[in-house]
């Protein structure tokens, strides 16, 4: 039992290490990186909502930096940032 757990953890460490070294990702890598399902990734590629490469009709590849950038889009301000922006607007607007 403990042996199985150790093997699972070693496999996870190995997968994370290999993924960290890759710049060109497969769909399985993107699923692991984003936490989205493979079906959802396929839907996003079909609708051209996620950056991807298709060198032939069957294979999909993704650029790691592009996927990370895609994941970081539409950033939401924190409450503090929103309050600071509102205060700056009021100060600037009252001049």
PLY file of the C-alpha trace (Angstrom):
ply
format ascii 1.0
element vertex 95
property float x
property float y
property float z
element edge 94
property int vertex1
property int vertex2
end_header
0.00 0.00 0.00
2.68 2.51 0.99
4.77 1.31 -1.95
1.95 2.18 -4.37
1.62 5.64 -2.87
5.36 6.24 -3.21
5.29 5.09 -6.83
2.34 7.37 -7.60
4.12 10.34 -6.07
7.31 9.58 -7.97
5.35 9.38 -11.21
3.71 12.74 -10.45
7.10 14.31 -9.72
8.49 12.89 -12.95
5.53 14.19 -14.98
5.80 17.65 -13.41
9.54 17.76 -14.09
9.10 16.72 -17.72
6.26 19.20 -18.24
8.29 22.05 -16.75
11.05 21.43 -19.31
8.74 21.44 -22.35
8.01 24.47 -24.53
5.83 22.67 -27.06
2.89 20.94 -25.39
0.51 18.20 -26.42
-3.18 18.32 -25.62
-2.59 16.00 -22.64
0.02 18.44 -21.32
-2.45 21.33 -21.68
-5.13 19.32 -19.88
-2.70 18.70 -17.01
-1.46 22.31 -16.96
-4.88 24.00 -17.10
-7.06 21.48 -15.29
-9.57 21.63 -18.15
-10.95 18.49 -19.75
-9.65 17.22 -23.07
-13.12 17.73 -24.58
-13.15 21.36 -23.46
-9.69 21.95 -24.92
-10.85 20.45 -28.24
-13.90 22.73 -28.17
-11.69 25.77 -27.52
-9.41 24.85 -30.42
-12.38 24.22 -32.72
-13.78 27.65 -31.87
-10.29 29.20 -32.12
-10.48 30.48 -28.56
-7.12 29.07 -27.45
-3.83 29.51 -29.32
-2.70 26.28 -30.96
-0.79 24.80 -33.87
-1.96 22.11 -36.26
0.94 21.01 -38.48
-1.26 18.34 -40.07
-4.90 17.38 -39.83
-4.55 15.12 -36.80
-2.03 16.61 -34.38
-2.46 19.59 -32.08
0.39 21.40 -30.38
0.49 24.35 -28.04
3.18 26.85 -27.11
3.68 26.90 -23.34
4.11 30.68 -23.09
1.01 31.28 -25.22
-1.06 28.94 -23.04
0.21 30.60 -19.87
-0.64 34.01 -21.37
-4.08 32.73 -22.36
-4.63 31.48 -18.81
-3.71 34.91 -17.44
-6.11 36.93 -19.59
-8.97 38.93 -18.10
-7.24 39.58 -14.78
-9.57 40.73 -12.05
-8.45 43.50 -9.72
-8.30 42.90 -6.02
-10.57 44.90 -3.74
-7.60 47.06 -2.72
-6.67 47.77 -6.34
-10.26 48.74 -7.16
-10.43 51.07 -4.16
-7.11 52.68 -5.10
-8.27 53.19 -8.70
-11.54 54.72 -7.48
-9.71 57.05 -5.11
-7.29 58.11 -7.87
-10.22 58.75 -10.22
-12.03 60.91 -7.67
-8.89 62.90 -6.86
-8.11 63.42 -10.55
-11.70 64.21 -11.45
-12.08 66.88 -8.74
-9.21 69.01 -10.04
0 1
1 2
2 3
3 4
4 5
5 6
6 7
7 8
8 9
9 10
10 11
11 12
12 13
13 14
14 15
15 16
16 17
17 18
18 19
19 20
20 21
21 22
22 23
23 24
24 25
25 26
26 27
27 28
28 29
29 30
30 31
31 32
32 33
33 34
34 35
35 36
36 37
37 38
38 39
39 40
40 41
41 42
42 43
43 44
44 45
45 46
46 47
47 48
48 49
49 50
50 51
51 52
52 53
53 54
54 55
55 56
56 57
57 58
58 59
59 60
60 61
61 62
62 63
63 64
64 65
65 66
66 67
67 68
68 69
69 70
70 71
71 72
72 73
73 74
74 75
75 76
76 77
77 78
78 79
79 80
80 81
81 82
82 83
83 84
84 85
85 86
86 87
87 88
88 89
89 90
90 91
91 92
92 93
93 94
